[in-house]
Amino acid sequence: MTAVADTPFAKLSTEGRLLKPTLNADTHVAGRFGFRGEIAYDGPETVLKEVFSVAEDGKPAIGFLAGSITSYENLPKLVETLGAALDGDGKYFVYISDLPQGNRLLIRFGDVKIFAIFLDETSVYNELIDTFYVDKVKLKKFDTAAKLDALADVGLKYAEVAHYKEVSYEDGLAIKNAA
């Protein structure tokens, strides 16, 4: 069994940022550690909600992460807080409530790529199912770790960058404010 201290989640755990875990342990895939819950990034009130995330043995960063935030302006603070837990090889999906409807942006923070996606009155789970074309009926039969594995397996291979408009953070802010 992998201890959180042996994963890219270690610093976040030590800082007390991993909140309300429904999973904070190995998944069913050998060598994979998963976290589901919330991650605080700017005090206990500012959190990445509905987090789905995994890290693979031997990898220095979180490989797959998805969650939601309420404000686009909080994106740089989220990336800064996660710091070395993110890298250029990861797949990071941040659903944002105040982006104009229908927006799908690809934003780079150094070598880290964030898929920033409008989120309305749905859940990250349902959005991931729609984005990745995963069979929802099949997932209903799975436990928490197996659901995370199924979504992470697809998310780690996600390559549909053409569906996203690549912009700088500042250009994304202009898009948000123009709405």
Secondary structure, 3 states (H helix, E strand, C coil): CCCHHHCCCHHHHHCCCEEEEEEEEECCCCCEEEEEEEEECCCCCCEEEEEEEEEECCCCCCCEEEEEECCHHHHHHHHHHHHHHCCCCCEEEEEECCCCCCCEEEEEECCEEEEEEECCCCCHHHHHHHHHCCCHHHHHCCCHHHHHHHHHHHHHHCCCHHHCEEECHHHHHHHHHHC
